Amino acid sequence: MSVLHVCVPCRGKREMDTTHAVFVSHSHADNELCDRYVAALRARSLDVWYDRNNAQNGQILGAMIEREIQQRPTFIVLLTQHALDSFWVKLEIQTALGLMPDDPTRLLLPVRIGPCTVPPMLSAFFWIDALAIPFEQIIDSIVAAVSATQTPTLIDPKPLTPNTPPPPMPLTPSVSSPTWHIQPTPTSSPYPASHPTPPMPVVSRRKLLIRTGVSLAALATIGSSAWLVASHDVISAHTQLSRTPTPTPMPTATLAPTPTSTPIPIPGNLRWRFQTGGIVDSSPAVAYDVIYVGSNDHYLYAVDASAGTQLWRIQTGGPVNSSPMVVDGILYFSSTDGYLYAVDANTGAQIWTFQTNNNAVSSPSVVNGIVYAGSFDHYLYAVDAKTGNQLWRFKTGDVVFASPIVANGVVYVGSFDHYLYAVDATKGTQLWRFKTGGAIASSSLAVANDVVYVSSKDHYLYAVDAVKGTQLWRFKTGDIVSAPAVANGAAYVGSEDYYLYAVDAMTGVQIWRFQAGGAVSAPAAANGAVYAGSFDGYVYAFDATTGAQRWRFQADNAVYAAPTIAGNVVYIGSGDSYLYAVDA
């Protein structure tokens, strides 16, 4: 997008009332850069609230932060790439935006102080480009904008009445002329002739400008020392403004009702959360706009994906630690009561149950009308998906905790006996087995391009030929507990050494790693990003290629299982008993 840099004559510095309150939002990674701006603003008698020491302190939005945003009518966000990637900055911006429709005295002023692309949500406002002008002019611009919110000399603040002419429309630059022109209001009414034109709503002009995406403060700075950046697609030029532009005659117009706006999704922003009665330590499943998730309270829940409200729940005889799977309108899951369940995905009505001889926490896989699931009784089971009748079972040497994966007619499953098994999906006979140096205790495996990826308690991630059962490579970490995810030519795995690793899927060479504040759970990859939870209570989003953190979201307890991504939403269970829906 091209922008217009506007240079206007200086009227000198304006003294601010020391009681004027300003909230400055920034990334803590930019503290040293932002300190200079804050010090300069305070020197100009602005009452600046600036959280340099991370007052969020682990809250969804720290009470102090939220209170200060509410109490201070001016919100300045210092934009850098760090700020745009910061979960907290995004949440602060959303909080400020949410207050503006009901309080027309508020000002949101973005100031770009580092190389970055201003997102559409903020470029809809007038913003200051600090990269193009001297520092003192930047401060002059900010002070002038903030000052205008107290002494709006350019716009009459009196509210409109049905007989009051409409206010001047937003100023837009003319490419062919160095002066400003006013765009005429269309003469046609938005209502058909048979429908009476509704009365003009009583609304302040400041509020009208906010609704049209134009900051009053930006207009008020015309005539002060400011370089403002408008979000119109126009040429980049130094343009001298007329201090008293001559308006083009404008016909009478009526104001159409303001439509209800849809909130712009902010990555890492909480949409809703749903509380169960126990720890949620398995990944949810998404189908038919419904989220299905188990809990340690012995229930499997169906939750509306949009509203986060319960649709139904079904009780089992033990904690539901497996991740459910939905196929052809039937929901399949295991419970530690030893049963495999099939229920109607729409109503929760039980269709059948199948009993193993011990706890069942292995998440089922359903392929070609067969349900495959493991049990603590050392067996891998194959069950008819329609009837629940056993087709075959395969005995390993120990607990089958991991979920089986089916590919090309073969079932791959790990066991606490240290072995990875390849079993014929139809007959239940062993094709090969591969021995690792420890128990295979991760929740699942991954199969891609004829390679099986499996993590073991011997601290290694293995790549095994899916046909021959021979090792291709292994990669050493701390104490791996997570299942791997494979995408973008890489294998991603979490470890108890607090790291998330990205490893080349062909060679096993490390690409990048990220250190969290606790053990890292199983990752999930989608849309060029990798998502992973941690025992530190955070869910992280990373660029899949570079490992750069995009955002993080904090739950109230550890995140034990892999997130589930559906569309632009990440669904996460936590040890705090909640299921979370977060914008991806």
Order of alpha helices (4+ residues) and beta strands (2+ residues): beta-beta-alpha-beta-alpha-beta-alpha-alpha-beta-alpha-beta-alpha-beta-beta-alpha-alpha-beta-beta-beta-beta-beta-beta-beta-beta-beta-beta-beta-beta-beta-beta-beta-beta-beta-beta-beta-beta-beta-beta-beta-beta-beta-beta-beta-beta-beta-beta-beta-beta-beta-beta
